[in-house]
Amino acid sequence: MMNGGHMGNFSQGRYNGLQQDFHSLNTLFGNNLKQVIFVGLIVLVIYVFFKRQKNQESEQTKETSAVTTAKEAAKLRYACGEISHEEFQSILKAIEV
């Protein structure tokens, strides 16, 4: 009877030991997974921030480029005699923002 009872305690103890090992592994991987997700979110936020910053700079460059192109067109039209000096000045004033 003692062997049977002892054997039951051993197997039950071994099961509890495996369960504790599994729980500790689950906790270890669970914490690591949380850390990976947290770091991933931080990287994503930084990426989106710099992507927006780059897009804003690109838009500003396009606006500057459009003004420069408009000025160049006005200069060409004035140089070719298509517009008068007053019209040229009026175009430059309209372009300036």
Backbone bond lengths (Angstrom), bond angles and torsions (degrees), N, CA, C in turn:
res aa  C-N    CA-C-N  psi(-1)  N-CA   C-N-CA  omega(-1)  CA-C   N-CA-C  phi
1 M - - - 1.438 - - 1.520 110.32 -
2 M 1.303 115.99 -38.18 1.451 117.68 -179.27 1.524 110.92 -66.14
3 N 1.318 116.35 -38.75 1.452 118.84 179.30 1.525 111.13 -62.24
4 G 1.344 115.13 -42.22 1.460 119.08 179.04 1.513 110.68 -63.41
5 G 1.326 115.28 -44.14 1.464 118.96 179.24 1.511 111.33 -67.52
6 H 1.320 115.34 -40.32 1.467 120.35 178.39 1.515 110.30 -64.70
7 M 1.332 116.14 -42.52 1.449 120.44 -179.34 1.523 110.34 -63.43
8 G 1.345 116.84 -40.29 1.461 120.92 178.37 1.520 110.99 -62.69
9 N 1.315 116.53 -41.72 1.456 119.84 179.14 1.523 111.26 -66.27
10 F 1.336 115.80 -38.19 1.463 119.59 179.88 1.528 110.18 -63.95
11 S 1.337 115.38 -48.94 1.471 117.77 -178.20 1.516 110.33 -66.35
12 Q 1.303 117.08 -37.96 1.461 119.63 178.62 1.528 109.82 -67.56
13 G 1.329 116.95 -38.94 1.461 120.72 177.66 1.513 111.16 -65.74
14 R 1.321 116.38 -39.75 1.468 120.16 178.71 1.530 109.89 -64.91
15 Y 1.325 116.84 -41.42 1.456 121.18 177.81 1.525 110.99 -61.13
16 N 1.324 115.33 -44.76 1.463 119.20 178.46 1.526 110.95 -63.47
17 G 1.332 115.51 -37.43 1.462 119.42 178.00 1.514 111.48 -64.01
18 L 1.347 116.89 -43.43 1.473 120.76 177.34 1.527 110.94 -63.98
19 Q 1.316 114.64 -39.59 1.470 118.87 179.34 1.531 110.19 -63.68
20 Q 1.323 116.96 -40.61 1.461 120.38 178.18 1.520 111.02 -66.88
21 D 1.347 116.46 -40.12 1.467 119.95 177.46 1.534 110.26 -61.65
22 F 1.333 116.17 -44.47 1.464 120.51 179.00 1.528 110.60 -62.28
23 H 1.331 115.65 -42.36 1.467 119.71 179.51 1.526 110.73 -62.76
24 S 1.332 117.42 -41.59 1.462 119.84 -179.74 1.526 110.56 -68.34
25 L 1.342 118.24 -37.45 1.468 120.38 175.70 1.522 110.61 -66.37
26 N 1.315 116.40 -41.91 1.463 120.96 178.45 1.525 110.34 -61.14
27 T 1.323 116.43 -42.67 1.462 120.76 177.91 1.523 110.28 -64.12
28 L 1.336 116.67 -42.82 1.464 120.58 -179.72 1.521 110.56 -62.17
29 F 1.340 116.75 -50.70 1.462 119.53 -179.54 1.525 111.13 -69.63
30 G 1.313 117.00 -34.34 1.464 120.79 177.83 1.515 110.88 -61.99
31 N 1.318 117.14 -44.39 1.466 120.62 178.63 1.520 110.87 -66.95
32 N 1.343 116.80 -41.64 1.462 119.74 178.30 1.517 110.65 -64.24
33 L 1.311 116.68 -40.19 1.464 120.36 178.86 1.524 109.98 -63.10
34 K 1.303 117.43 -41.81 1.465 121.07 177.63 1.523 110.57 -61.78
35 Q 1.326 116.23 -40.88 1.465 120.11 179.33 1.520 110.97 -66.14
36 V 1.331 117.15 -41.83 1.462 121.14 179.45 1.524 109.90 -63.74
37 I 1.322 116.87 -44.01 1.466 120.37 178.47 1.520 110.14 -63.26
38 F 1.311 118.07 -43.00 1.460 122.06 -179.70 1.528 111.05 -62.10
39 V 1.325 116.51 -47.18 1.466 120.59 178.90 1.524 109.76 -64.25
40 G 1.329 117.31 -40.27 1.456 121.15 178.05 1.515 111.97 -60.44
41 L 1.322 116.99 -41.44 1.465 120.66 177.89 1.523 111.62 -64.90
42 I 1.318 116.66 -40.37 1.465 120.31 178.09 1.525 109.98 -63.07
43 V 1.322 117.09 -44.36 1.469 121.01 178.97 1.526 110.04 -62.39
44 L 1.325 117.00 -41.25 1.465 120.92 179.24 1.529 111.66 -62.95
45 V 1.318 117.02 -43.30 1.468 121.10 178.99 1.531 110.16 -63.00
46 I 1.311 117.36 -43.27 1.472 120.97 179.28 1.526 109.76 -64.03
47 Y 1.337 117.48 -42.89 1.468 121.69 179.36 1.530 110.67 -60.29
48 V 1.326 116.63 -47.10 1.469 120.76 -179.28 1.528 110.05 -63.39
49 F 1.326 117.44 -40.83 1.461 120.97 179.50 1.525 111.08 -60.04
50 F 1.340 116.81 -49.76 1.458 119.62 -178.50 1.522 111.87 -69.52
51 K 1.324 117.75 -31.68 1.463 121.26 177.31 1.529 109.74 -64.51
52 R 1.327 116.22 -43.57 1.481 120.31 177.58 1.522 110.64 -63.90
53 Q 1.315 116.02 -43.07 1.465 121.16 179.85 1.522 109.63 -58.99
54 K 1.321 116.54 -44.04 1.461 121.18 -179.65 1.524 110.49 -65.00
55 N 1.342 117.29 -41.07 1.461 120.82 178.74 1.530 111.38 -64.03
56 Q 1.331 117.14 -39.12 1.466 120.47 178.60 1.523 110.45 -65.03
57 E 1.325 116.44 -42.12 1.462 120.26 178.39 1.519 110.44 -64.64
58 S 1.331 116.42 -37.48 1.459 121.23 178.45 1.526 110.54 -64.43
59 E 1.333 116.90 -41.17 1.466 120.89 178.54 1.528 110.75 -64.85
60 Q 1.327 116.77 -40.35 1.461 120.29 178.52 1.520 110.37 -64.97
61 T 1.312 116.88 -39.02 1.460 121.19 178.16 1.522 110.42 -64.52
62 K 1.334 116.84 -40.64 1.462 120.86 178.63 1.528 110.87 -63.41
63 E 1.341 116.36 -41.89 1.463 119.90 179.16 1.523 110.49 -63.75
64 T 1.318 116.81 -44.70 1.462 121.32 178.66 1.519 109.71 -62.66
65 S 1.308 116.74 -41.37 1.455 121.69 179.33 1.521 111.06 -64.35
66 A 1.329 117.81 -39.21 1.463 121.71 179.32 1.520 110.74 -65.67
67 V 1.329 117.39 -40.62 1.464 121.00 178.69 1.525 109.52 -65.77
68 T 1.325 116.39 -43.65 1.464 120.44 179.10 1.525 110.00 -61.91
69 T 1.309 117.41 -43.19 1.464 121.35 179.04 1.521 110.83 -63.34
70 A 1.319 117.52 -41.26 1.464 121.34 178.81 1.529 110.25 -64.82
71 K 1.318 116.86 -40.91 1.469 120.08 177.67 1.525 110.62 -63.25
72 E 1.331 115.84 -43.73 1.467 120.05 179.69 1.529 110.65 -62.51
73 A 1.326 116.78 -40.21 1.468 120.10 178.82 1.525 110.64 -64.61
74 A 1.330 115.97 -42.55 1.464 119.72 178.92 1.523 110.58 -63.84
75 K 1.333 116.43 -40.62 1.469 119.96 178.48 1.527 110.98 -62.67
76 L 1.327 115.99 -42.66 1.465 119.50 178.54 1.534 111.80 -63.46
77 R 1.314 116.28 -43.37 1.468 119.78 179.25 1.529 110.59 -63.91
78 Y 1.332 116.37 -39.59 1.471 120.22 178.60 1.522 110.32 -67.64
79 A 1.343 115.67 -42.60 1.470 120.26 -179.45 1.527 111.37 -64.93
80 C 1.319 116.91 -34.11 1.478 120.52 179.73 1.534 112.29 -82.20
81 G 1.320 116.56 -5.96 1.464 120.24 178.93 1.515 113.59 84.16
82 E 1.296 118.21 12.43 1.462 121.02 -179.97 1.523 112.07 -72.97
83 I 1.340 117.03 -28.61 1.472 121.07 -179.92 1.521 108.92 -130.45
84 S 1.328 113.77 156.06 1.467 119.14 179.18 1.530 109.89 -82.15
85 H 1.339 114.47 173.04 1.467 119.72 178.34 1.527 110.60 -63.04
86 E 1.321 117.27 -39.37 1.472 120.97 179.73 1.533 110.62 -64.63
87 E 1.349 116.44 -41.65 1.461 119.97 178.33 1.533 110.25 -65.23
88 F 1.331 115.99 -39.68 1.458 121.03 177.98 1.530 110.60 -60.47
89 Q 1.336 116.74 -46.84 1.461 121.27 179.08 1.528 110.81 -63.25
90 S 1.320 116.09 -40.18 1.463 120.78 178.55 1.538 111.27 -62.61
91 I 1.311 116.12 -41.28 1.477 119.96 177.88 1.525 110.71 -64.38
92 L 1.335 117.62 -43.72 1.467 120.86 179.34 1.510 111.25 -62.03
93 K 1.339 117.87 -40.49 1.467 121.22 178.78 1.552 110.52 -65.32
94 A 1.338 115.81 -38.98 1.467 120.17 -179.74 1.532 111.19 -68.08
95 I 1.314 116.53 -33.42 1.463 120.84 -178.55 1.517 111.22 -72.37
96 E 1.325 116.94 -40.41 1.469 120.85 -178.20 1.515 109.79 -62.11
97 V 1.324 114.42 130.18 1.476 118.62 -178.93 1.504 109.93 -113.64
